[in-house]
């Protein structure tokens, strides 16, 4: 029996898990970084404990500190959410060895399926159709080019222990292999704590369709319909829906059966998702699908499946983790209606969907029949550069897909967020197109066929320069032996002492101004498009560069962004070094 649950995560998913746990009478415990000291998941928890630090490695991936909290707070069980430790078999095993319930699959299943390389081996044994790819980690760049010679380009390099588009790069030609490999493994290390990567043939214009499965420790398995997650940018999902539309019943059933076969082959229990690439029928090809990978955790988009099946997936996760049989059988699963979800991200959709960290000044969420919002922030909360930029998920349900599209469009209109740029205007445009209505969208549709001028810009309505304010809010919060205790004390906003700064103790550099120059990329003054951390610098003083050459890597919200030269020239000045924090508009490199 679980009496006290630690959620080893933050933001929207931590809040989501807490709500179900409280409804089940389970006490909830949060952990938090310095940056998240007063975040929503901390405010909602029954208890909260400090991990210290700001980056993921310093906080939410700090195993020693989390284990200390588990012992200190007498924790019965740990729910990992998604990301962070959700697919880390070593962490799961440490909990089990400490007699703490792990709300997830057995570590052996995580090892075989969370590692995308061994997952391909399991899928082969389960006789699942697969895309050509490698079964061992990439050790050197020459392996990538040799694979390209054999199977052709493009090639997808993917984090072996990750998912959600993190640690994934597409190689379109041999000369891109080295940079893509280094970037993918570095991002995988930062986000998942493991750098290993593998590769597979990158299909052109497929749809991303996945199957939700559940299993228990007694060998019972079910699949709970399908989801379509084809609207993506940078291989990360923007819009998801369930069930996946325009798929024949025969193919959908085959997907479900193969998903169960994969789960059985690895002895899986708890919630999981089998991701597949779906190829629709055309005049030149038959309808088909290919195994992509298995995510050994609860998915971000689980909400749409909950809406059409009316099951609480978190509740079922906790039920199975306690050793119980599944509370429903395959015959109990009845799909009703259609559900669509928008991931509301803090991003500038008119500048390549780059992250847009900052403070949420105000937020108003749509209401009404069939509307749901799973969020991790409220007005006054900060979207930090250190973590994922997901503000929340706007979900609708309706009897038909057409009605669901109209309901979501209305809900987007009613949802207002100020203080940070966000993706809602772009998502509204996307779901209202004939392409989406007819199911002709695909995983590269947003990047290859849409243009930001097609949807409205928020820049005229919002001040989102993302500059760090001179005076940050102060919170009177006391930590006794690492445990967070709120003190009801209010201080003037212009006080410079007497409180704990809720923002990062690590200050970013002041913007560098170039005398006599303009803040213009085209002038040779390369500026930061977003607030973030410089990961690496690729050029030296005096080096000749051409337009499009990589100059440096800027990480924001756990995503790496290549900053490239906009003109031909010579490097005159380098104003940054690895590890620097920079803000929007800061000068980075001067080209003349």
N, C-alpha and C positions, 0 to 999 in steps of 0.2 A: 504494500500500500504506500503510495506517495503522499507524504504530508507536507514536505517543504521542497519546492522546486527552484533551482537556480537556472535562469535563462542566460546562457553564455553568449550574449549578443546585444545588439543595440537597435535603436530606431524602430521602424514599423513592425518588424517581425517579433521583436521583444515584447512590444505592446500587444500584438495579436496573441501570442502564447499566454501572456499574463491574464488576458481577459477570460479565456477558456478555463485556465487553471483556477481562477477565482470562482467561476461558476461551479466548478467541481469541488470547492471547499479546500483547495490546496493553497498553502501559503507561498507567496512568490518572493524571490530574491533577485535583485539586479546587481550587476557589476558595471563599473563605469571608468572611463578615462578622465584625465583632468579637463579635457575639452567638453566632456559630456556630464559634468558634475550636476547640472540642473536640467538635464534632458527629460523628455516626457516619460521615457521608460523608467527612469529613476524616480520621478515623482509618483508614478502609479504603483511601484513595487511596495510590498509590505516592509521589506528591508533592502538596503543598498550598501554596497561596499566598494571602496576605492581600489583601483588597480594601479593608478599612477600613469604618467606618460600621456602622450597624445597620439602617436602613430599606432597602427594596429599591432606592430611587433612589440611596442612598449606596453600595450594594454590588453586588448582583446585576444591577442595571440601569445600572451605571457602565461605559459602553463604553470609555472611555479606560483605566481600570485593567485591564479584562479584556484589552484589546489589548496592554497592557504585559506582562501575564503570558504571553500567547501568544508574544510575541517572546522574552521572557526564558527561557521553559521549552522553546523549540524545538518548539512544538506542531504536529502534522501535521493534526489534525482537531478539530472542536468539535461535541459533541452538546448541543443546547439543552434536552433534556427536554421538559417542558410548562410553560406559563406563562412568565414573564420574557421571554426573547428568542426563544422558539420560533416565534412568528408575526410576527417583525420583519424585514421584507425589507431594510431599510437595514443592519441588523447583519449579516445573511447576506451581503449584497453586499460589505461591508467585508472579511469573511473571505476571500471568493473573490478579491477584488482583491489580497489579501495572500498568495495562493497557499496558503491554508489550506482544507482540505476541510470543507464545511458538511454535516453529517449531517441532511439535510432536503431539501425540494423546492427547485427553482430560485426565486430571489427574485421572478421575474415571476409565478410561480404563487402565491406567498405574497401578493403584492400584489393579485392578482385574486381569490383565494379567502379569504385571511386577512382582507381587507377585506370584511366581510359585505355591503356595499352593491354592490360590483362583482361579488361572488359571485352575487348575484341576477341580474345581467346575463348571466353565464356560464351559469347554470342555465336561463335563458330560451332562450338559443341552443341548449342541449342538449335543449330540449323537455321539461323537467321540470316537473311540476305544482307550483305555488307558492301560498303564502298571500299575500293582498294586503299590500303594503308599499311603502316608499319606496326609490328608487334613488340618492338623494343624501343627504349628511349633513344632520342637522337643524341649522338655523342660528338659529331663534328659536322660542319657545314657541307662537306663533300657528299654526305649521305642525302642531303636535300636535293642537291643538283643531280645526283645519280637517279633519285626517285623521279625527278622531273624529266630526265632523259627517257625513262622507261614508260611513265604514265602520262606525261605532258603536264602543262601548266594550265590553270593555277593550282597551287598546293596550299593546304591549310596546315599551319603549325599550331598545335593545341596543347595547353597545359594538361599533363597527365593526371594531376590531382585537383583539377579545377572544373570550372563550368561558368555559365552565364556570360560567355564572351571574353572573360578575363584571361589573359595569357594566350590569346589567339591572334595570329597574324597570317595574312594571305600573301603568298609569294607568287608574283606574276611572271618573273623572269629570273634567270640564274644570278644576276648581279644584285638582286634584292635579298638573297638567302641569308647572308651573314647578319645584316642589320635586323632582319625579321626574327631570326633565331635568338639573337642576343636580347632583343626587346621582349619577346614572348617569355623567355625563361626568367628574365629579371622581374617582369610583372607577375608571373606565377609565384615566384619566391616571395614577393612583397604581399600578395593577396592571400595565398594559400599555405605559405611556409614551405613549399616544395618547388624546385625549379624544373623538374623533369618535363619533357615535352615529346610528343610523337607527331606524326604527319599522316595525312590522307589526301586523296584526290578531292579537290574542291569542286563540287557540282555547281553548274551555272543555272540560276533561276529555279531552284526547287522550292517547295513549301516546307516549312518546319512544322511537323505534326508530332505530338507526343501522347503517350498513353499513361494515365495515372493508375498505379497499382498499389495494393496493400497486401501484406502477408503477416501472419502471426508465427509464433515459435512452434506451433503444432502442425505446420504444413498446410494451412489453409490460405488460399490466394483468391483475389478478385481483381478485376480491372474495372475502372470507373469512367468509362467513355474516353474520349479524345479531346485534345486541345490543339488549336492552331495558333502558332506564335511567329508567323512569317513576317510581320511588320517589325523590322529591326533597323538599327543603325549601329555601326561598329560591332556587329554580331551580338548585340544586346537588344532584348525585346522592348518594344514600345507599346504594342497593343496585343492582347491575347483574347481568345474566345473559345467557348466550349458549347456544344461539341464542334469538332473541326468540320467546316462546311464542305459541301460538294465532293464528298468521298462516297463511293459506292458502299452499300452495307457489307458486301462480300469482303472488300479490302479492309474496311474498318474492323470487322470481326477477325480477319487474319492478323491485323495489327495487335488486337487484344490478346489473341491466342499466343502470338510470338512473344509478347511482353511477359505473359505468365511463364512461358517456357524459359525465358532468360532469368526471371526471378527464382524459379525452381532450381535452375542449374547452379546458382550460387548460394542456395539456402537462405534466401532473403527474408527478412521480416521488417515490419513497420512500413512507413510510407516511402514510395519511390516512384521515379518517373523514367520511362523508356523513351528517349528522343529518337525520332526518325526523320529522314528526308523523304518527302512524298513528291512523286513525279506524276502530274495529272495526264490523262489520256489526251492525245492529240492525233492529227492525221498521220504523224510519223512515228509515234511511240505509244506503247500500251501503259495503262495505269500501273504504277509500281511504287514500292517503298523500300528503304534501306535503313538498317540499324545504324544509328549515329553514336549514341552513348547512353549510359544510365546515370542518373543523378540520385545518389543514395541519401536523399534528404527530402524535406518538404520544399516544394518549389515556390518561388515568389508568386506565381500565377495560380496557386492552388485554389484561390477564391472562386474562380469561375466554375471550377468543377464542383465545389461545395454548393454553389447556387443551383446547378442543374440536377444535383443528386440529393440535396438537402441533408447531407451528412457533415458533421463538424470534424474535419480531418485532424485537428490538433487533439481533440478529445479522443479520437480513435488511436492516435499515436501514444497517448498516455495510457490508454486502456491496454494496448498491446505490450507496451514497455513493462507493465506490471505482471505480464505473463498470462494474460487472458486471451481467449480465442477472439477472433474478429467478431464484432457485434452484429455483422450482417453477412449474408451469403451473396453469390452472384445473382441468384434469383430475386433478391431483395432490391437490387439496384435498378431503379426506374429513372431514366433520363427524362426531364421535363423542361420544355422551353429552351431558351438560348441565353447565354451570358457573355458579356464583353467587358474587358478591363483595360483601362489606360494606366500605365505607370507614369505618374506625374514626377518628372525629374527636374531638378534645378539645372537647366541647360539653356544655352543660347542657340536656338534652332536656326538662326540666321548666320551663324558662324561655325557651321559644321557640327552642331550639337555639342559644343565644348561646355565643360562644367561651369556653373555660375554660382559659386558659393556666396554666402551672405546671410543677413538676418531677415527672417520673415516678418514683415511689418504687420500684415494682417492676412487672415485666411478665412474665407467663407465657403463652406462646402454645400453642394446641392443636396436637396432633400426630395422626398416624394416617393411614391410607389415604386418598388423595385430598384432603389438606389442604395448603395452601400459604399462606405469609405473606410479603408484601413490605412491609418496614417501614423507617423512617428513624430510629428511636430505640431506645435501650436504657435499662435502669434507671439512674437518676441524670441522664439527659438532660433538658433544659428545653424545654418547648413555649413558644415565644416569642410575645408579642403582635404582633411585627413581621411574621410570615409566616403562611402557610397552616396550618390546625390539623389537617392529616391526620397521624395517628400511623402508620398503616399500613393495609394491605388484607388482609383475611382471605378467602381464596378456596378453594372446594371444587370437586371434579369428581366426578361419579357417572354411572352408565349412563343414568339417567332423571332427569327434573326432580323427581319426587316424592322419589327417593332423595337428590338433591342438597339439597333443602330440609331433609330430616331430618339429613343430614350437617352442614350449616351450623349448624343448631340445636344439635347436639351440640358442634361446634367452638366456638360462642359460649359455651356453658356452661363449657368448659375454659379459655377465654381470660380471664385475670385481669389487670387494670391498676389500680394504686393510685396516688394522688397527684394525678390530674386526673380530672374527670368525663369520661365518654365516651358514645358513641352505641350501644354494644352491646346494652343492655337494650331499647332502643326497636327496634332492628333485629331482635332475636329475636322480639319481639311481632309485628312487621310480616310477617315471612316465614312465621309460623305461622297467619296468618289465612286464612279461606276466600276472602276477596277476592283475596289474592295467589295462593292455590292455583288459583283459577279464572281468573286473568288479568283480573280486573275492576278492578285498580288503575289509576291515571292520574297525571298530573303534579301534580295538586292534591290528591290523595288524603290525603296526610299532613297538610296544613295545613287542609283543609276537613272531613275526616271522622274524623280520629283525635284523641284527647285524651291528654295525658301521663299521666292517671290510669290509663290502660289498661296501662301497663307500670311496672315497679318503679323506685323512685328509688334512686340511689346515695348520696344525701346522708347517710344514716345509716351508711354503711360507709366513708366517705372524708372526709378533711379537705382540702377543695379551695377554701379561701377565696381562694387566688391572691394572698395578700399577699406583697410582696417581703420576703425574710428579711433580718434585720439583718446576718447574716454569710453571705456567699455562698462557695461553693467557690472555691479558688484553684488555678490550674494553672501549673506551671512549664514554660512553653512559650516557646521563643526563636524570634524571627523574624530571619533574616539576609537582608538585602536583599529583604525581603518574603516570603521562603520560610519556611514553618513547619517547625520542627525540635523534636521532642519531647525533653525532658530527664527522665530517670528520677529525680525528686526529690519527696519527700512532705513536707508540712508540716502542723502541727496545724490543725484546722478553725477554731480561734478566732483565728488570726493575722490581723492587720489590715494587714500589709505584707509585702513580700518576694515577692509573686506577682502574677500577672496575673488580674484578676477576669474570670471567664468569663461573667458577666452583663453587661448593658448598662452602659456608663459613664454613661449618662444616667439620672439617678435620678428616679423618679416622686415626685409630691408626697405628703407624709404625709397620712393621712386627716384630713379636717377634721371636728371634733366640734362639734356645736351645743349650747351650754349650755342645759340644761333641756329639750332636745328629744330625740326618739327618732329612730333611723335608719329612718324609715318613709315610704314614698312617700305614703301616704294622709294623713299629717299635714302635708303640704306641703313636707317636706324631701326633695327629689329627689336620689336617690343613684345612684352608678354601679353598674350590674348586673354589670360585668366590668372587668378591667384594660384600659386602652387609652389612646388619645390623642384629645384634644378637637380636632375638625376645624373646627367653627364653632359659634357661639352665635347663636341666632335671636331672642332677646328682649332687652329693655332694662329697667333699673330703673323700677318704676312702671307697667309695661305690664300691661294686663288680659289674662288668658288663660283659656281654657275647657278642660275635660278633653279630651285628645286632641290639643291643639295641640303642634307641634314646638317644643322648647326648645333643643336642641343636637344635634350629631352627634358620636358617639363611634366612632372607628375602632379595631377590634381584629382582628388576624390578617387584614389587608387587606380587611376587610368593614366597611361603614358601617352604623351602627345609630342610628336615630332615637330620641332620648330625649324622651318626650312627657309632658305634664302629666297627672297622675292626678286632679287636682281643679280646680275653678274658683277663680280668685282673682287676686291682684296680685303681681307679682314684687317681693319684698322685698329679696332679696340675690342677687347672682351671684358665685359663689366660684371660677369658672374662666374662663380665656381660651383662645383658639385656641392649640394647641401644647402645652397642659398634659398631662402624664402623670398619670393617675389610677388608683386601685386599687379593688377591689371594696368597696362600702360608703362610699366617699368622698362627702361632700355636694357637690353641684354647684350647685344653685339652690334658693332658699327661696321658697315661695309662701304667701301668707297671705290 
